Amino acid sequence: MATTTAPQQAAPASPGPLKRIILIALIALVAAGAAGAGVWFFMSKRPPAAAAAEATPSPAAAPLFFPLESMTVNLQSDDGQQHFLRIGLTLKLGDAATQQQLTDHIPEVRSHILLALSNKHPDELAPLEGKRALADELKTLIEQPTEKGAAPIRVQDVLFTEFVVQ
């Protein structure tokens, strides 16, 4: 008697613990690579915060305005009449140190301005060009050091707030 035995079917082999570890490691490597690529992509598009701060220019500091008290001066005259100039000035300065320097020497600055104005003729001051030339002259005069060896005062502009010639 011959007996036939049915071939035994092999049961599917369950993956071993080594295969699971390798599969998990591969998934972790792919995830880490994707995260690194994402970080590189987004960081290369935007500059770092420090570089961005250096790249954008800082806004210029607001200028300081230093008003001087109004002054009245006798002008030179060839026609025998008395002519007067009433002038108000405001100085445009770059920083507070210059403002302090002017405050410390304001009597000397006013004296220099009054002496310069008293040598002017009304005809010189009447046209617009005369007023512009006077502003430039006063700027140069104010910037001169009041003491020997002192640094000059930096004035950005001389502005007229009052200008009356009689």
MOQUI-V803261 format. One record per residue. N is the residue number from 1. SS is DSSP state (H for helix, E for strand, - for the rest). PHI is phi in whole degrees, 0 to 359 (none if undefined). NEAR is the number of other ideal C-beta (glycine too) atoms within 8 Angstrom. Layout:
N | SS | PHI | NEAR
N | SS | PHI | NEAR
This chain:
1 | - | none | 2
2 | - | 256 | 3
3 | - | 252 | 4
4 | - | 253 | 4
5 | - | 253 | 4
6 | - | 287 | 4
7 | - | 297 | 4
8 | - | 285 | 4
9 | - | 275 | 4
10 | - | 281 | 5
11 | - | 288 | 4
12 | - | 300 | 4
13 | - | 283 | 5
14 | - | 282 | 4
15 | - | 299 | 5
16 | - | 282 | 6
17 | H | 298 | 5
18 | H | 292 | 6
19 | H | 293 | 8
20 | H | 295 | 9
21 | H | 296 | 8
22 | H | 295 | 8
23 | H | 296 | 8
24 | H | 295 | 8
25 | H | 295 | 8
26 | H | 297 | 8
27 | H | 296 | 8
28 | H | 295 | 8
29 | H | 295 | 8
30 | H | 295 | 8
31 | H | 296 | 8
32 | H | 294 | 8
33 | H | 296 | 8
34 | H | 294 | 8
35 | H | 295 | 8
36 | H | 297 | 8
37 | H | 295 | 8
38 | H | 294 | 8
39 | H | 297 | 8
40 | H | 299 | 8
41 | H | 297 | 8
42 | H | 284 | 8
43 | H | 285 | 8
44 | H | 285 | 5
45 | H | 283 | 5
46 | - | 245 | 6
47 | - | 289 | 5
48 | - | 299 | 7
49 | H | 300 | 5
50 | H | 294 | 6
51 | H | 292 | 8
52 | H | 293 | 10
53 | H | 293 | 7
54 | H | 286 | 6
55 | H | 289 | 6
56 | - | 276 | 6
57 | - | 290 | 3
58 | - | 285 | 4
59 | - | 294 | 4
60 | - | 294 | 4
61 | - | 294 | 6
62 | - | 293 | 4
63 | - | 290 | 8
64 | E | 261 | 11
65 | E | 249 | 9
66 | E | 244 | 10
67 | E | 282 | 9
68 | - | 257 | 13
69 | - | 295 | 6
70 | - | 299 | 8
71 | E | 232 | 13
72 | E | 239 | 7
73 | E | 226 | 10
74 | E | 283 | 6
75 | E | 260 | 14
76 | E | 291 | 8
77 | - | 218 | 10
78 | - | 262 | 5
79 | - | 266 | 4
80 | - | 85 | 4
81 | - | 268 | 5
82 | - | 277 | 5
83 | E | 239 | 11
84 | E | 237 | 11
85 | E | 235 | 15
86 | E | 252 | 11
87 | E | 227 | 13
88 | E | 241 | 13
89 | E | 236 | 13
90 | E | 230 | 11
91 | E | 259 | 14
92 | E | 266 | 12
93 | E | 243 | 14
94 | - | 270 | 8
95 | - | 207 | 8
96 | H | 288 | 6
97 | H | 296 | 6
98 | H | 295 | 13
99 | H | 297 | 11
100 | H | 294 | 8
101 | H | 298 | 9
102 | H | 294 | 14
103 | H | 300 | 7
104 | H | 293 | 6
105 | - | 242 | 10
106 | H | 299 | 9
107 | H | 299 | 6
108 | H | 292 | 8
109 | H | 296 | 12
110 | H | 298 | 11
111 | H | 298 | 8
112 | H | 297 | 11
113 | H | 295 | 14
114 | H | 298 | 10
115 | H | 295 | 8
116 | H | 292 | 11
117 | H | 289 | 12
118 | H | 290 | 10
119 | - | 266 | 6
120 | - | 267 | 12
121 | E | 259 | 9
122 | H | 301 | 11
123 | H | 293 | 5
124 | H | 291 | 9
125 | H | 269 | 13
126 | H | 293 | 7
127 | - | 283 | 5
128 | H | 299 | 5
129 | H | 297 | 6
130 | H | 295 | 10
131 | H | 292 | 11
132 | H | 295 | 8
133 | H | 296 | 9
134 | H | 296 | 11
135 | H | 299 | 12
136 | H | 296 | 9
137 | H | 296 | 9
138 | H | 294 | 12
139 | H | 299 | 11
140 | H | 297 | 8
141 | H | 295 | 10
142 | H | 291 | 14
143 | H | 288 | 9
144 | - | 294 | 9
145 | - | 297 | 9
146 | - | 274 | 8
147 | - | 237 | 5
148 | - | 292 | 4
149 | - | 82 | 4
150 | - | 279 | 7
151 | - | 286 | 4
152 | - | 292 | 7
153 | - | 276 | 13
154 | - | 266 | 8
155 | E | 248 | 12
156 | E | 283 | 7
157 | E | 199 | 8
158 | E | 249 | 13
159 | E | 246 | 10
160 | E | 271 | 10
161 | E | 254 | 7
162 | E | 206 | 8
163 | E | 206 | 10
164 | E | 232 | 8
165 | E | 249 | 10
166 | - | 234 | 6
